[in-house]
């Protein structure tokens, strides 16, 4: 069913509650209605909501309170934010929340953003009694002891869990409840932290409680990588069952994790198919060895590290036969054509390539060879070259000119999207535009990032 936001819900109520007087109140650029209760009219509204939508998004806390008796009985998905609350101005003595809703028995997906600590329980108390909730996202929120206990009751029934800058005020209670806890259904786990609100050792304990995990996103602040070598952390890791992570297919790492930490994560999850890395330092030798062990089955590699070196990109290009998506900053022309006699192993599977090719001033002649490598990627649908390649005097990126070898890409008949940096050498002339129209019939857009120039085909 279609998602329904609160202004639309107000219109729905207007049409349904004919006998009920309604007063609209604007709150935080949204609208809610103060609705007098009435058994007959309320039942009518519930049935109307069931017929039209089962999802509500962009609700403020006040709007949820206003609708709790009617709407919360039947919705399956809800995202709530409290615009008056921030982590920087937390007040644990705020007035208490209203009475919890009579039932949230149908709720399957819940998102809570910047909710006051004493209002978290307003949602968790009824939810913890039912088994319908499948995904929970909590962001920018302090969790007190009572709410933490309720969270731990909910965790075992979840398939998706995201904790982003969630601060537990009583870690002793958290650790007590994590002992022996098991989340057998959890498939996707997101742990994103910009500071130490949830220590890494405790995050790892939560990870150990998820034997069926398939996707893991891990982000943490600078400095926490030191915990990778702490005696407590190593004791936890050595006591874990390495076999339990063989089902993990997707890993996303963000932060300051060092070479050893990245290698450790990859070695513990040998079934990885999709690997995304955004770190503050280079992908080191230990990580490169671990990536080699994953190469045979890797289908997606993404690196947003500003220090990603050409060697790591070369490793992916020349050792991943199943790769369909490669997103990185750039590779030197010499590394890209390292083995001139054979094509990239991923040439027959690659569909999305976000990668710039860097040439030194004396390497103009290598452009044709790079084009030859690209021409072998006959399934390629998207080519994106956004990284500046003129960092040293005379250096440059791949030029979109027929004279430099663009014509070799006539084999890329599936090309649908092309985007370049536009450094006044990549912008094609009319000659190249006509060529693209002829040989890339599926191309629907060409975009120059700096100039904003776009060529769109319907």
N, C-alpha and C positions, 0 to 999 in steps of 0.2 A: 504494500500500500504506500501511498505518497506520504511524505513527511508533512506535518502541519505545524506552523509556528503560531505564536500567540495572537497576532493580529487576525489571522485567519480563524483561529479558534473563537475569537470574539464575534466574528461575523456568523459563525456557525451557531453560537449561542443565541445571537439575535434572531436567527431564523427559527430556532427551536423552542425557546422559552417564551411563547407568545403571551402567556398570562402573568409572567413575572417581570416586575420593574427592574431595570438594570441601569447601573451607573458606571460609566467608563472612567478609569483613572490611569493617566500616563505615568509610567515608571521606567526610567533608564532607557528611553527610546523605544520601549515596547508598551503594550497595553494589556491590562487585565480587567476583569469585571468583578464587582462585588455582587454576589448572587444570593438572594435569600433562599433558604432551603424550602423545598416543597416536594414531597414524595412522588407525586404523579409526574411533575415536570422534570424532576431529577432523573427518573427512570427513562423518560423520553429522551433526555439529553444523552444518557449513557448509550442507548441504542443507536442514536444518531452518530455518536463518536465512533462506535464500533463499525458502522457502515462506511465511514469516510476515511478514517486514519487510525494508525496504531502507533504513531511516532510523534513526539513533540520535542522541538529543539529550541535553543536560545531562550530559555525561561529564566527569569530572575527568581530569587528565593521568595519574594513577595507574591509573585504570580503563582508559584506553586502552592503557597499557603492559601491563596484565594480559590484555587481550583481543587484543593486536595480531596474534598468529599466526592466530587463528581468525576473529574478527569482521571485521577490517580487510580481509580478502580479498574480502568480498562486499558490504559496505555501499556505498551510493551517496551518502549524506549524513551528515555528522558535524560536531557542534559541541562544542568542547573548551574548558575553562577550567582555569587553574591557581590554585586558591584561596590558595596560599601565596605568590603573587607579586604585587607591586604596583609601579607605576612609582616610587613614593616610596622604595622600599627595594630598588632594583635592585642586584644583585651580579653583575658580569660574570664572576666567577671561580667560579661555582657548579659543582658536580660535573657531569660530562658526562652527556648523555642516554643512554638505552639504545640498543641497535642498532635501526636503522630497520626498519620492517616489510618483509616479503619483497615485498609488492605492495600497491598501492592503485589497481590498474588500473581498478576500477569506480567510483571516487569521482568524483562530479559536483559536490557542494556541500560546502564546507569553511568552518567558522567557528572562529577562534582568538581567544580572549579572555585577556589577561593571561598570556601564555606566556613563560617565561624565554627570553632571547635565544638561548642555545645549544640550546634545544629546538625552535625554529622549524625548523631544518634537518631535524629528525627527520621532519617532514611534507613539507617542500618537496623534499627530495632525490629520493624516489621519484615524487612527483607530476610533477616537471618533465620526466620521461622519457615521460609518457603524454599523450594529447590529450583525455582524458575530462572533466577538470575544467571546469565551466561557470561557477561562482560562487565567489568567495572574499571572506570578511569577516574583517578583522584589526582587533582593538580593544585599546587600552591596552598596547601592546607596543613594546619597543625592537628595532630591526632592525640587526644588525651587517653588515659588508661582505659576508661570504659569503652570508648569508641574503638580502641585497638583490639579489645577482647571481642567486640562484635565483628570487626573486620576478619579476625581469624576464624570465626564461625562461618563467614561467607566464603572465604578463599577456597575450601575444598570443592565447592560446586561450580567454580568458574572455569571457563575455557580461555578467556582473555583477561589479563590483569595489567594495568598501567599505573605505576606510582611515580609521579613526577613532582619533585620538590615537595614531597610529603614529609613533614617533620614529626617524628614520634617523641612525645614529651616524656614518656616513661619507658626507656629501652629495657629496663629490668623485666617489666611485664611482657614486653614484646618477645624477649629471649626465652622467657619461661613458656610462652605459648607456642613458640616455634619448635620446641623440643618434641619430637615425635609427630609433628604435623605433616600431613600428606595432602598434596593437591593433585589427585590422579587424573583429573580432566583437563588441567591447564595445558593449552597448546601454544599460547603466545604470552610472553612476559616482557614488559617494558619497564625498565628502571632508569630514570633520568634524574640526576641530581647536580645542582650547581654549587652545593656546599655539603657539609657533613651531616645532614638531617637524618640519614639512615646509613650507618657505618658499613664499609664494604664487607667486613666479615659477616655481618648480619644479612646483607644482600645475598652473599654466597650461600648462607644457610637456607634462605628462601629458595634459591635456585636448586639446592639439593632436594627440596621437598616436591619437585616437579618432574616426575619420572617420564611423563609423556610429552615433554616440551618439544615443539617443532620450530619455534621462532623466538629469538632472544635479542632484545635491543638494550644495550648497556651504555649509559653515559654517566660520567662522574667528573668531579672537579680536579684541577691541578693539585697535586700533593697526595691524593688518595692512592696513587700508584705505589707509594711506599708500603702500603698495607699488603701488596702482593707478596712481600718478602717477610712479613711479620710472622713470628712463631705461631701465633694463634691461627692465622690464615693458612699457613702451610700444614698445620695439624688437621684443619678442616678438610683441606684439599686431599691430603694423603689418605684420609679415612673414607673418602667418597668412592662410590662405585663408578668407575670410568665408563662402564657399559651403558649406563643410564642415559647418556647424552648422544647416543648413536642415532637417535631419531631427529635431532636438531638439524633443520635444513637451512635456516636463515639466521644470520648473525650480523648485528649492527653495533659497532663499537665507536663511541664518541668520547673524547676527552684527552687525558694526558698519559694514557697507558703506555708503558715502555715496551721495548722489543720483547723482553721475556714474557711480559703479561699477555701480549697479543699471541705469541707463539703458544703459550699455555692454554689460552682459550681455544685456539684452533686445534691443537693436539687432543684436547679433551672432547672435541665435537667433530669426529672424522667424517660425519655424514653431511657436512655443510655443502649446500648447493648455491646459496646466495650469500656473498660476503661484502659488507660495507664498512669502510674504515674512515673515520674522520678524526685524526689525532694531531697533536701539536708538534710531533717530531717525525723523523723519517721511518719508513718501514725497514727494520733492521735485518741482519743476516739470519737470526733465529726465526723471525717471522717468514722470511723468504723460503727457508727450508720447510716450514710447516705448510706454506701455501703450495709448495711442490707436491706434498703428500695429498693435498685436496684437489689438485689440478684436474685429474681424470674426470671428475664429476661436477666441477664448478660450472654453473650456467650463468651466473651474474657476479661481476666484480665491480665495486664502486669505491673510489678513494678520493676524498675531498681534502686530504692533508696538503697544506701548502708546500710541504717538503717531500712529497712523493717523488722519488727519483725515477729516472728513465729505466733503470735496471729492473725495478719491480714491475713496471708496465710491460716491459719486454718479456719477463717471465710469464705473465698472464697470456700475452699474445701467442707465445711459442710453445705453451704447454697445456692449454685448456681446450680440448677438441669439442666440448659440448657448449662452449660459451655462446650465449645469445645477446648479452648486454655487457658492454664495457664502458664504464664512466670513470675517467681520470683526467688529470690536467694536461700533461703533454708527454711526448716521447721524442727523443732525438731521431733524426732521419737515419742515422747510422744504426741505431738499435732497432728501428722498425724494419730495416731490410737486412738484418744481420745474416740471415741464411737466404742468399739470393736464389738458390736452386730449388727451394721448396716453398709452398704457400704456407700461410699461417694455419695451424691445425684447426682453428675456429672459423676458417674462411667459409665453410659450407653451412654454418649455423648462426653466424653473427648477424643480428638484425638491428641493433642499436649501438652506435659507436660515438661516444662523446670524448674526443681526444684531438689535441692539436699536435701537429708535426713540426718540430723545430729544426731549422737548417742554419748552419754557419755560413758566413759570407762566401766561402769558397765551395759550397755544396749545391750550387744551382742545378748542376747536372743530375743530382739525386732525386729531383722532383718526379721525373718520369718513372723511376724505380718505385717510389712510394705509390704513385698512381697504379702501377702494375699490381702491387700488393692489394690495394683497395679494389681493383677490378675483379679480383678473384672472390670477393665477398658478394656473391651473386644474390644472396637473400637480404642484403642490407636495405633497411627501410628508413633509417634516420642517421644522418651524419651531422655532428655538431662540433665545431672547432672554435672555442671561445677563449682559450688561454693565450695571452700575449707571448710571442716568440721572438721579440726584438730586444731582449735584455742585454745582449752584448752588441758592440758596434758591427753593423752589417748583417746581423742575424735576422731571420725572417720566418714566416709561416708558409704553409702550402698555398700556392697561388692558383686561383680558379681561372686558369687560362688554357685555352685549347693548345696554345703553343708550348705549354709546360707539361702537357700530358692529360688534361681533363678529358679529352676524347676517348681515352682508354676506359672510362667509366660508363660507356654505352651498354655494358653488360648488366648494370644495376637497374634493371627495368622495374624493380619494386620500390625504388626510392620515392618516399612521400614527403620527407621533411629535410630541409637543409638549412643550417644556421651557422654563420661565421661571425668573426669578431669585427670585420670591416676595418682593416688597417690601411685602406686605400690601395691595396694590392689584391685583396680577396674579393672585392666587389666586382661581379662579372659585368662585361660590356654586353651590348645588344647581341653580338655574335654568340657569346656563351649562353645568353638567355634563350635565344632561338634553338640552340643545340639542346638545352635542357628540356624544352617543350617537345622536341622531337623524340629524344631517347629516354626521357623519364616521364612517361604518360601519366603516372600516378602521383607525380609531384604536385602537392596542393599548396605548399608554402615554402618560400625562400626568404630568410630573415637575416638582416645585418644588425648585430647586437648594439654597436656603438651609434650608428647613424639612425637606427630605427627604421631603415628601409625594409619594406616587405613586398614580396610578390606573391599574390594569392591566386590560385586557380580553383574555380568551383568544380 
